[in-house]
Every structure is written in C-alpha cells, then in structure tokens.
Amino acid sequence: MIELGPNRYGKSAIRLVKVIRGPDRHQVRDLTVAVSLEGSFEAAHIEGDNSLVVATDTMKNTTYALAKDHLDGPVERFAGTLAEHFLGFEQVDFATVTAREHAWQPIPVPSGAARDAFMRDASFTRFAEAEARRGETRVRAGLEDLTVLKTTKSAFVGFPRDRFTTLPEAADRLMATKVSATWAYTPGRPALDYDALFDGVRRSLLEVFAEHESPSVQASAWIMGSAILERHADVDEITMRLPNLHHWQVDLSPYGLGNDGEIFVATTEPHGLIEATVRRRTE
C-alpha cells in the first residue's frame, strides 16, 4: 500500500523593495519573502488535478499587492497579514510566511542624514516568520549573520582526549561566531511592539555576549538565551545557531618572533557548529 505523506509547496525568494516617500525623507524596505502552504492538495500529487492549487505566481503577486498597504510597520506584522490572507482559500489549512529584511541606512552628509540616498547595512539580517492556521497565528522573530568577536573571557578546557585529539586546551582564547537566533513570542499576548522587542532582544544578546565569561560556546548559548528570557517576558523560547569561527594563533618562532596572543589566522571552514533552544519550562 502506498500513500502520500506530509507535503507543502510555495514560492521562495520573492524579492520585494518598497520606497516609502515621506514629506521629509524617504524610507527603503527591502525584503526576501517565502510563502508555503499545506492543506488539501492530495489530488494534485496523486491525480494530476490542479483545481485546488493556488499558483505560486499568485503568491508572488499577492506579496507585492499586500505590500502596498500593509508593509508600513514591523516585518512581523506584514508576514502575519500575508499568511492570514492565504487562509482565505478553503483548501489551505496552514500557511507559513518567512520574511528577511535587509536594512538600508541613510547616508551621512554634511547637513545630517540624506533624505533620499542610502547605504546597505549588512551587519545582520532581520528575520520574521508567521505560521497561520484557523484561529491562531504564531509569530517568530530573529536575526541572522550577526558576526561578533571577543578577544578574551572565552575558554575551552577539560574535554575528552584520544589519539585523534590535537586541539590544545585554551584557558583564554578568541571567540568569534556568526549568530543566527530565532525567538517565539508567547501566544495570546495583546498586540506587541515588534520593533521595540526586536531592538531589545538584539541589545540583550550583544550585551551578554560581551560581558559573560564563556567556558564553551555551548555554555554561551545557555547564558545568552537564559538572559534574554529573563529580560523579555514576551519571549517564550529562543533558538540559537552559533558556528565557532576559529582564530588559530600563528607560530612565529620560525621567524625568531614570539606571539603572545597577537597574530592569528582567521578561518571559516571547517568550523564548529553549536545549536540550542532555551525555553520556559511548562509544569
């Protein structure tokens, strides 16, 4: 007996730029959007019947059309509006919209900030995801590609050793990572100030990264995640992905030179990869 298992489909990498032309200055909203639907689409797979399939081209066009009136606030709200729109099709049981926002900042000029000229801020990418089913929409927020480094207060000692282990123990080392973090907001809360929450969580993550003593990247994930939940009551859980971007101290002895933690070679591959979710315990 053969049957169709879980399935979904949608449109990925929808590029969307909106210019908001205010009376005093312009604003650029630059998004990459993905739409995914689940529901009564068995006939399309099994019988070749497309009568219930919402075309992915329709998803793309809907994204542009709804941006006209609804992309005027937090990206989380726009993602939720778009996901809930697709529940208007009876055959759709579950709609997921993810949106990554690429920041553009006004260019500084002698008179202040330019009103209509921008430079791309690639220091991180803001992330939002809305999962809509009838009666409930869950929103996640996050950031990606936030590269951070600390030159001390990081260690890695006491790990198992065998004949394949060459890594020396380090009581004080450089720690660098490219943070990807996604957090879920507690369901049932009233309207949230997503922009303020995003700024607050990002600020907490950076502050705790800078200040804490790290015995390992695993411990750092726990310390940072716990601090965010303690500081932000609206956050239900946070998942962090922390690649360990190694900086190896260079042996300068062949050149008759010492190296007291000054000269390193930065590597991106291979790298360690640590992933962890920190969440509130449900009794």
N, C-alpha and C positions, 0 to 999 in steps of 0.2 A: 504494500500500500504506500503510495506517495502522496504527500500533501504539501501545501505551501506554508512555509514558516513566516516569522515576522518579516515585514517588508516596509519600506518607506521610499519616498522619492522626492525630488525637489529641484531647486535651482541654486547653484553655488556661484560665488564670486561675482555677485551683482555690484558693479561699481556705480556709485552714486555721489555726485557732488552738487550741493545746493549753496547758492550765494544768497545770503540774507542782506538786502540793501537797505540798511537803516538810514535815517536822516543825517546822522553824524558820522557813522562809519559802517563798513561792510563786515560781514562775518562769513567764513567759509566752513561748511560742514562736509566732510569727506568720509564716506562710509564704504565698507565692503560688506555686503549683506548675503546671507544664505537662508533659504526657506526650505523646510522639509515637512511633508505631510504623511500621516498614517490614517488608515481608515478602510473603507470598503472598496478596495482596488484589486480584489482577487480575480475578477473577470478579465482584467487587462492582462494579467500574467497567464492565466490558465486558458482563456477562451479567445484572447486577442481582441476583446471588446473594450474600446476606449471611451464608451459613453459616459463614464463617471470620472475620467481622468482630467483633472484640471491641468491644462498645458503649462509647462514650465515657462513658456514665453509669457503667459498670463501672469505668472508670479512675478516675473521681472517687471512687466508693465505696471502691475499693481504697486510694486515698491516705489517706482517713480511717481505714480499718481498720488499715493498717500503722502509722500514726502512733501508735496506742495503745501498741504495744510497741517500736517502733523509732525514734521521734523522742525520743530521750533522750540524744543526743550531737551531734556535728558534723552540720551540714546536709548536708555532702558524703556522709557515710555513709548518711543516710536516702535521699538521691537514688539512691545506688548500690543499696541494698536494693530500692527501688521499681522501678528499671529492670530489675534481675535477675529480679524477680518475673514481669514480663511475658514474659520468655524462656521461662517455663513453658508458654506456648502454642506448639505446634509450628509454627504458621504465621508466627510472629514471628521475623524474622532479626535485627532491630536495634531496640533500644528506647532512647530518649533521655528523660531526666527533667531538667528545669531547676527550680530552687527558689530563690526570692528570699526572704531572711529580713529582716523588718522588726523592728528592735530596740526593746524596751521596757526602760527602766531603773527601778529602784525610786525612788520619790520620797523625797528627803531630808526627814527630820522631826527634831525636837529630840533624840530618843533615838538617831538614826542613820538607817539606810535602812529605809523602810517594808517590812513583811513581805508585804503584800498590796495595795499600791497602786503604780501605775506611770505613767510618762510616756513618750511615744513619742520615740525618738531618731532623728531624720530626717537626721542629718548624713551618712549614707551608707546604702546597702543592700548587704548581703552576698549573694553570688551563688554558686550551685553548679550544676554540670552533670555528669551521669553518662551516658556512652554505653556501653551493654552489648550485646555480641554474644557468641555462644557461645565460651567460652574466654578472654574478655578483657573487662574493664570499665575504661574510661578516665575519669578524673575531672579536671574543671576547677573552679577556684575563682576568685573575683573579687569586685570591688566596683563599685558604680555610684553616680553622683550625689554623689561626694565633691568638694565645691566648695572650692577653695583659691585663695589670692591672695598674691602677694608684691609689695611696693612698690618694690623695686629689684632689681638683679642680673638684669635682663632687657633685651634689646636686639633690634633688627631693622634691619640696615643692609646696603647692598651689593646690594640686589635690583634686577632689571631695571626700567627706566622707559621708558614710551612716552607717547603723547599722552593716554592714558586714565588714567595714574597720577597720583593726587593725594596719596597717603599719604606724609607726610614720614618721613625716616629718624629712628630713635629709638635713641640710644646708651644710654638709661636710661629705662625705662617700667614701668608697672604690668603685671603678668602675672596673669591670672585664668583658671581653667578648671574645668570640672566633669568630673572624671576618671571614666572607665569603664575598668577594667582586668580582663582575664581571663588567668589563667595555668594552664598544664598541668603536672601532676606527671609525673616520669619514670616510664614503665611499668616494672613488675617490681620496684618497691621494696617492702620489707615494710610492714606496717601503719604508717601515718603518723599523726602527731598533727596533725590538720587544724586544730584550733583554734589551736594554737601557731604553726603555719605561717602561717595567715591573719593572726594578730596581727603576726608578724614581717615578712611582706611589706608589710602596710599601714604598719607603722612605718618600714621602709626607704624606701618610696615617699615618705612625708611628710618624712623627714629629708633625703633627697637633693633633693627639690623645694625645700625651704627653703634649703639650703646652696649649691647649684651656681650658677654663672654661666651664664645662658641666652642664647646668640646667636640663638635662634629656638625656637619650640615644637617644630619637628622635632628639633632638637638635644636639647631637654629629654627628648623621648620616648626617644631613644637613650641618653642619660646615665642616666635613671632605670631604664630596662629593663636596661641592662648591669649597673648596680649591684645590682639585685635578683638577677640570675643569678649574679653573683659572690658574693653573701652567702648565697644559699639553694641548696644543692646539689640539693635535691629538685625544684626548679622547672626544667622543660625549656624552656619558652618563655613569653613574656608578650606579650599584645596590648593596646595602649592606644589609647583614643579620647579625644582632647583637643580639645574645642571651645575656640577662643580667644575668651573673653568680653571684648569690648573695653571699655576705660575711656578715653574721649576727654577730653583736657584742655579745660576751658571757657575761651573767650576772655572775660576780664573787662575788657578795655580799654574797651568802650563805657561802663563804669561808672567809669572812671578808676582801675581797680584792676589790680595785677599778679597773676600766677598762677604761682608757682614750684613747680609740681608739687603743688598743694594741693587744688584743686577739680576734680572730674571728673564726667562723666555716665556712668553705667553702662548698657550696652546688652546685650541678649541676642540680638537678631536685627537684621540678619544677623550671623552670626559665622563666623570661620574654622573649619575642621574638619581636624584632623590625626590620622591613624591610622597606626600602625606596629606590626609584630611584631618582637620581638628574641628570637632563639633560639640555642641552642647549635649550632655547626656540626658536621655529621656528615661525617667524612672518607670 
